[in-house]
């Protein structure tokens, strides 16, 4: 009974940390893609690389900027998992 609650807790925390870590990168990609799509619609430019390269650069820059935040959250989650493992009997 107790292990089922622990499994649910671990899965809930895992989803939380996945959203917390990947959310900013996905949000930046979404915003840059939307801006480029509006630009392409306004100028009738249909170049496919125009959407890919700026998104790639923006996601790279944001990932470099928030890397300490991402590492801290992954470290926190890993420590919580190890504490749960050590408490198992």
N, C-alpha and C positions, 0 to 999 in steps of 0.2 A: 504493500500500500504506500509506504513512504517513498519507495523508489519511483513509483508512477508520478508522484508529485514532483520529484526531483527531475525526472525526464521532461515533464511539462515545463518546469521552471527553466531548464537548460535550453529547450527549444525556443521558449519565449524570449529569453535573453539573447540567444543567437540571432533571431530575427531582428531584435532591437538593434544589436550592434552592427548587423549587416546594413540595415537602413541608415544608421548613424554614420557609418564609414563610407558607404557608396553614395549616399544621398547628395552630398555637395557636388560630386563629380557628375552625376546624372543630371542634376539641376543645371549646372553650367553648360553641359552638352545640349540640353533642351533649349536653354535660352539662346545660345549661340546659333543653333540650328534654326530657331524661329526667326531670329534677326536676319540671318542669311536668306531664308526662304522669302521673307518680306522684301528684301533687297532684290532677289532674283525675280520676284513677281513684278516689282515696280520697274525694273530695267529690261525685262524679257531676256535675261541671260540664263541659259540653261546648261551651264558647264557643271559637270558632276564633281570635278575636283574642287570646285569652289565651296562646296558644302563640307567636304571631308577634311581638308587641310586646316582651316581655321578651328574646327571642332577639336581636331587632334592637338593643335597647339594650345588651345584654351584648357583642355582637360589636363595636358601635361603640366602647364603652369600652375593650375589650381592644385593638382596632386603634389607638386613640389612645395607649395605654400602650406598645405594642410597636412603634410606628412607627419609632423610631430603629434598633431591631434589624432591622426589615424593610428599611429603606433601606440600612443597612450591608451586609447580605447581597446585595441587588440590585447595589450598587456594586461589591462584590467580584467577583461573577459577570461584570458588564459589563467590568471591567478585565481579567479573565482572558480573555474573548472577544477584546477588542481586542489583547491581547498575542499570542494565537494568530493573529489576522489579520495582525499585523505580521511574524510569523515565517514566513508562507507565502512561497514563492518561485515 
